[in-house]
Amino acid sequence: MSLERQAVIRSKSGLHARPAARVVKEANRFRSQVELVTQGKAVSLKSLISVLSLGLNQGAEVTVRASGPDEVEAAEGLAQLLETDLG
């Protein structure tokens, strides 16, 4: 079973370099598997290269999908983080 939360990228620079690294670092705190889903693609939120490969800009709509022992905290926490200006 997995849990999903919707979010909109709020960082002015989108989810590039520094903001992406911050999100990946936070994702790695959780034991659950966490993915970022957008436009039919799902990538691991624990992989910086995977997150950067999406090329997400400010305003992009995404889904955070978490599965595992701390999935509620992971999905909600990461969705909230993506909704802040990480720049």
Secondary structure as the mmCIF struct_conf table of DSSP 4:
data_model
#
loop_
_struct_conf.conf_type_id
_struct_conf.id
_struct_conf.beg_label_comp_id
_struct_conf.beg_label_asym_id
_struct_conf.beg_label_seq_id
_struct_conf.end_label_comp_id
_struct_conf.end_label_asym_id
_struct_conf.end_label_seq_id
STRN STRN1 LEU A 3 VAL A 8
TURN_TY1_P TURN_TY1_P1 LYS A 12 SER A 13
BEND BEND1 LEU A 15 LEU A 15
HELX_RH_AL_P HELX_RH_AL_P1 ALA A 17 ALA A 27
TURN_TY1_P TURN_TY1_P2 ASN A 28 ARG A 29
BEND BEND2 ARG A 31 SER A 32
STRN STRN2 GLN A 33 THR A 38
TURN_TY1_P TURN_TY1_P3 GLN A 39 GLY A 40
STRN STRN3 LYS A 41 SER A 44
TURN_TY1_P TURN_TY1_P4 LEU A 45 LYS A 46
HELX_RH_AL_P HELX_RH_AL_P2 LEU A 48 SER A 53
TURN_TY1_P TURN_TY1_P5 LEU A 54 LEU A 54
HELX_LH_PP_P HELX_LH_PP_P1 LEU A 56 ASN A 57
TURN_TY1_P TURN_TY1_P6 GLN A 58 GLY A 59
STRN STRN4 GLU A 61 SER A 67
BEND BEND3 GLY A 68 GLY A 68
TURN_TY1_P TURN_TY1_P7 PRO A 69 ASP A 70
HELX_RH_AL_P HELX_RH_AL_P3 GLU A 71 LEU A 82
TURN_TY1_P TURN_TY1_P8 GLU A 83 GLU A 83
BEND BEND4 THR A 84 THR A 84
#
